[in-house]
Amino acid sequence: MKKILFLSVILLLVNSCNGQEKKEVENTLKVNTVKTKQKQTIQVDKIALNTSVDTILKGFNLDKNDNYSTTVNLNLDYEEFWFSPDNDFKFNDLNIGKITSLVIFYLKKDNNAFVYELELENNNNCESLIAEFNKKFGKQTFYKKRENTKKNPLFLDENGEYETDHITEEAMKWRDDVNNTTYFVIYKNNLDTKENKIFVSVISNSSKKFAEWIDYRSLDMVFPE
């Protein structure tokens, strides 16, 4: 009887230890699979193209493992790094606020960054951002404004039908001689619904992808030579 009791106690202890060990392993796996990262301040105007994306990210205390996107470009010669929109974003002294996306495009061959693109939607700082571009780069090298009204429709909606709202679209271009880049900016503002959207594409002038990217984004249709 004592022998049976003794064996029962041993089995109980073994099972208890195994259970504790299993629990510790599970907790370790959970901790290891959750990557905590402090919110970073991304100084957008400090993104230096024509350099390694690793160097750029290191300046923001980030690396490629912090990519917000899990998409891999299998059949292209470049990759994309998406910043998490949970970060804080600034251009010069302007707090940009909520962004839709900020993406760096870099070559697979040498990690060289050749483009970055910023997009904001329904953000009250869109016009303030344009003011920062004027402050930093001076006079625009290109400017064109188009205006859509019910009587004079110019823009098509997602269904291919003419927009009837009062919408303005401004296309602007700046040259950054310090960093040898060109800023292509398209700002669309719906005066009826109070919705707005700004798209910024910054391309390295010395990149072999310059002309290709303009064609890819159809920028030549908005910014004719």
BADRENGU-449243 format. One record per residue (C-alpha): z, x, y. Coordinates in Angstrom, 1 decimal, m for minus. Layout:
BEGIN
site c3:Z c1:X c2:Y
...
END
This chain:
BEGIN
site c3:0.0 c1:0.0 c2:0.0
site c3:0.9 c1:2.9 c2:2.3
site c3:m2.3 c1:4.6 c2:1.4
site c3:m4.4 c1:1.5 c2:2.3
site c3:m2.5 c1:1.1 c2:5.6
site c3:m3.1 c1:4.8 c2:6.4
site c3:m6.8 c1:4.6 c2:5.7
site c3:m7.0 c1:1.4 c2:7.9
site c3:m5.4 c1:3.3 c2:10.8
site c3:m7.8 c1:6.2 c2:10.4
site c3:m10.9 c1:3.8 c2:10.4
site c3:m9.5 c1:2.0 c2:13.4
site c3:m9.1 c1:5.3 c2:15.3
site c3:m12.6 c1:6.5 c2:14.3
site c3:m14.2 c1:3.3 c2:15.4
site c3:m12.3 c1:3.4 c2:18.6
site c3:m13.5 c1:7.0 c2:19.3
site c3:m17.1 c1:6.2 c2:18.4
site c3:m17.0 c1:3.2 c2:20.7
site c3:m15.6 c1:5.3 c2:23.5
site c3:m18.2 c1:8.0 c2:22.9
site c3:m21.0 c1:5.4 c2:22.9
site c3:m19.7 c1:3.9 c2:26.1
site c3:m19.6 c1:7.3 c2:27.8
site c3:m23.2 c1:8.1 c2:26.7
site c3:m24.4 c1:4.7 c2:28.0
site c3:m22.7 c1:5.2 c2:31.3
site c3:m24.3 c1:8.7 c2:31.6
site c3:m27.7 c1:7.3 c2:30.9
site c3:m27.3 c1:4.6 c2:33.5
site c3:m26.1 c1:7.1 c2:36.1
site c3:m29.0 c1:9.5 c2:35.3
site c3:m31.6 c1:6.7 c2:35.6
site c3:m30.4 c1:5.6 c2:39.0
site c3:m31.5 c1:8.0 c2:41.7
site c3:m29.5 c1:7.6 c2:44.9
site c3:m31.1 c1:9.0 c2:48.1
site c3:m29.7 c1:8.8 c2:51.6
site c3:m31.8 c1:7.1 c2:54.2
site c3:m33.9 c1:9.7 c2:56.1
site c3:m35.2 c1:9.8 c2:59.6
site c3:m39.0 c1:10.3 c2:59.4
site c3:m40.3 c1:11.8 c2:62.6
site c3:m43.9 c1:10.7 c2:62.2
site c3:m45.3 c1:13.0 c2:64.9
site c3:m43.9 c1:16.0 c2:62.9
site c3:m46.2 c1:15.3 c2:60.0
site c3:m48.4 c1:18.5 c2:60.1
site c3:m51.7 c1:17.9 c2:58.3
site c3:m53.7 c1:20.8 c2:56.8
site c3:m50.5 c1:22.1 c2:55.2
site c3:m48.9 c1:21.5 c2:51.8
site c3:m47.5 c1:18.1 c2:51.2
site c3:m44.5 c1:19.7 c2:49.6
site c3:m43.7 c1:21.6 c2:52.9
site c3:m44.1 c1:18.3 c2:54.9
site c3:m41.7 c1:16.4 c2:52.6
site c3:m39.2 c1:19.3 c2:52.5
site c3:m38.9 c1:18.9 c2:56.3
site c3:m37.6 c1:15.3 c2:55.7
site c3:m35.3 c1:16.3 c2:52.8
site c3:m37.7 c1:14.7 c2:50.3
site c3:m40.0 c1:15.7 c2:47.5
site c3:m42.8 c1:14.1 c2:45.4
site c3:m40.2 c1:12.5 c2:43.2
site c3:m39.2 c1:10.3 c2:46.2
site c3:m42.7 c1:8.6 c2:46.2
site c3:m42.2 c1:4.9 c2:46.8
site c3:m45.4 c1:4.2 c2:44.9
site c3:m45.9 c1:4.8 c2:41.2
site c3:m49.7 c1:4.6 c2:41.3
site c3:m51.6 c1:7.6 c2:40.2
site c3:m55.3 c1:8.2 c2:41.3
site c3:m56.9 c1:9.1 c2:38.0
site c3:m60.5 c1:9.4 c2:39.1
site c3:m60.1 c1:10.7 c2:42.6
site c3:m59.6 c1:14.2 c2:44.0
site c3:m56.5 c1:13.2 c2:46.0
site c3:m53.1 c1:11.7 c2:45.6
site c3:m50.9 c1:9.6 c2:47.8
site c3:m47.3 c1:9.9 c2:48.9
site c3:m45.8 c1:6.6 c2:50.1
site c3:m42.6 c1:6.8 c2:52.2
site c3:m39.9 c1:4.2 c2:51.4
site c3:m39.9 c1:1.5 c2:54.2
site c3:m36.1 c1:1.7 c2:54.0
site c3:m36.1 c1:4.9 c2:56.0
site c3:m35.9 c1:5.2 c2:59.7
site c3:m39.1 c1:6.0 c2:61.5
site c3:m39.7 c1:7.6 c2:64.9
site c3:m42.6 c1:8.8 c2:67.0
site c3:m41.5 c1:11.0 c2:69.8
site c3:m38.4 c1:9.3 c2:71.1
site c3:m39.5 c1:5.8 c2:70.0
site c3:m37.7 c1:4.1 c2:67.1
site c3:m40.6 c1:2.4 c2:65.5
site c3:m38.6 c1:m0.1 c2:63.5
site c3:m39.8 c1:m1.8 c2:60.4
site c3:m43.1 c1:m0.5 c2:59.0
site c3:m45.5 c1:m1.9 c2:56.5
site c3:m46.5 c1:1.5 c2:55.1
site c3:m46.6 c1:5.2 c2:55.9
site c3:m48.8 c1:7.2 c2:53.4
site c3:m49.8 c1:10.9 c2:53.2
site c3:m53.0 c1:11.6 c2:51.4
site c3:m53.3 c1:15.1 c2:49.8
site c3:m55.7 c1:17.0 c2:47.6
site c3:m54.8 c1:17.4 c2:43.9
site c3:m56.3 c1:20.9 c2:43.9
site c3:m54.1 c1:22.6 c2:46.4
site c3:m51.6 c1:19.8 c2:47.6
site c3:m53.2 c1:20.1 c2:51.1
site c3:m52.5 c1:17.0 c2:53.2
site c3:m55.6 c1:15.8 c2:55.1
site c3:m54.7 c1:12.3 c2:56.3
site c3:m51.7 c1:10.2 c2:57.0
site c3:m51.8 c1:6.4 c2:57.8
site c3:m49.3 c1:4.2 c2:59.4
site c3:m49.3 c1:0.4 c2:59.4
site c3:m47.1 c1:m2.0 c2:61.2
site c3:m47.2 c1:m5.8 c2:61.1
site c3:m45.4 c1:m8.3 c2:63.3
site c3:m43.5 c1:m5.4 c2:65.0
site c3:m42.5 c1:m5.7 c2:68.6
site c3:m43.0 c1:m1.9 c2:69.1
site c3:m46.7 c1:m1.8 c2:68.5
site c3:m47.6 c1:m1.6 c2:72.2
site c3:m44.7 c1:0.9 c2:72.7
site c3:m46.3 c1:3.1 c2:70.0
site c3:m49.6 c1:3.0 c2:71.8
site c3:m47.8 c1:4.1 c2:75.0
site c3:m46.3 c1:7.0 c2:73.1
site c3:m49.8 c1:8.1 c2:72.0
site c3:m50.9 c1:8.0 c2:75.6
site c3:m47.9 c1:10.0 c2:76.7
site c3:m48.4 c1:12.6 c2:74.0
site c3:m52.2 c1:13.0 c2:73.9
site c3:m53.3 c1:11.8 c2:77.3
site c3:m56.5 c1:9.9 c2:78.0
site c3:m58.2 c1:8.2 c2:75.0
site c3:m61.5 c1:9.6 c2:73.9
site c3:m62.6 c1:6.2 c2:72.9
site c3:m61.5 c1:2.6 c2:73.9
site c3:m63.0 c1:m0.8 c2:73.1
site c3:m61.5 c1:m4.2 c2:73.4
site c3:m62.9 c1:m7.4 c2:71.8
site c3:m61.6 c1:m10.9 c2:72.3
site c3:m61.8 c1:m13.8 c2:69.9
site c3:m61.6 c1:m17.4 c2:71.2
site c3:m62.4 c1:m20.8 c2:69.8
site c3:m65.5 c1:m21.0 c2:72.0
site c3:m66.5 c1:m17.4 c2:71.3
site c3:m65.5 c1:m16.5 c2:67.8
site c3:m65.9 c1:m12.9 c2:66.7
site c3:m63.6 c1:m12.4 c2:63.7
site c3:m63.7 c1:m13.8 c2:60.2
site c3:m60.6 c1:m14.9 c2:58.3
site c3:m59.8 c1:m14.0 c2:54.7
site c3:m62.0 c1:m17.0 c2:53.6
site c3:m65.0 c1:m15.7 c2:55.5
site c3:m64.8 c1:m18.4 c2:58.2
site c3:m64.6 c1:m17.7 c2:61.9
site c3:m61.1 c1:m17.5 c2:63.5
site c3:m60.3 c1:m20.1 c2:66.1
site c3:m57.2 c1:m18.5 c2:67.5
site c3:m57.1 c1:m16.4 c2:70.6
site c3:m57.1 c1:m12.9 c2:69.2
site c3:m57.6 c1:m9.5 c2:70.9
site c3:m58.6 c1:m6.3 c2:69.1
site c3:m58.3 c1:m2.9 c2:70.7
site c3:m59.9 c1:0.2 c2:69.1
site c3:m58.5 c1:3.5 c2:70.5
site c3:m59.0 c1:7.1 c2:69.6
site c3:m57.1 c1:10.2 c2:70.7
site c3:m57.6 c1:13.9 c2:69.9
site c3:m54.5 c1:16.0 c2:69.2
site c3:m55.6 c1:19.5 c2:70.1
site c3:m52.3 c1:21.1 c2:69.2
site c3:m52.5 c1:20.0 c2:65.6
site c3:m56.3 c1:19.7 c2:65.4
site c3:m56.3 c1:16.0 c2:64.3
site c3:m57.9 c1:12.8 c2:65.5
site c3:m56.0 c1:9.5 c2:65.8
site c3:m57.9 c1:6.3 c2:65.0
site c3:m56.0 c1:3.3 c2:66.1
site c3:m56.8 c1:m0.4 c2:65.7
site c3:m54.4 c1:m2.9 c2:67.3
site c3:m54.9 c1:m6.7 c2:66.6
site c3:m52.8 c1:m9.2 c2:68.5
site c3:m52.9 c1:m13.0 c2:67.9
site c3:m51.8 c1:m14.5 c2:71.2
site c3:m51.5 c1:m18.0 c2:69.7
site c3:m49.3 c1:m17.3 c2:66.6
site c3:m47.6 c1:m14.2 c2:68.2
site c3:m48.6 c1:m12.1 c2:65.1
site c3:m49.7 c1:m8.6 c2:65.5
site c3:m50.9 c1:m5.6 c2:63.4
site c3:m51.6 c1:m2.0 c2:64.1
site c3:m53.4 c1:0.5 c2:61.8
site c3:m53.2 c1:4.2 c2:62.6
site c3:m55.3 c1:6.7 c2:60.6
site c3:m54.7 c1:10.4 c2:61.5
site c3:m57.3 c1:12.8 c2:60.1
site c3:m57.3 c1:16.6 c2:60.1
site c3:m60.4 c1:17.7 c2:62.0
site c3:m60.8 c1:20.8 c2:59.8
site c3:m60.7 c1:18.9 c2:56.5
site c3:m63.8 c1:18.7 c2:54.4
site c3:m62.7 c1:15.1 c2:53.8
site c3:m63.1 c1:14.1 c2:57.5
site c3:m66.5 c1:12.5 c2:57.4
site c3:m65.9 c1:11.1 c2:53.9
site c3:m62.7 c1:9.4 c2:55.0
site c3:m64.3 c1:7.9 c2:58.1
site c3:m66.9 c1:6.4 c2:55.8
site c3:m64.4 c1:5.3 c2:53.3
site c3:m62.3 c1:3.4 c2:55.9
site c3:m65.5 c1:2.2 c2:57.7
site c3:m64.2 c1:3.7 c2:60.9
site c3:m67.7 c1:4.5 c2:62.0
site c3:m68.3 c1:0.7 c2:62.4
site c3:m65.4 c1:0.4 c2:64.9
site c3:m65.7 c1:3.9 c2:66.5
site c3:m69.4 c1:4.6 c2:66.9
site c3:m70.4 c1:8.1 c2:68.0
END
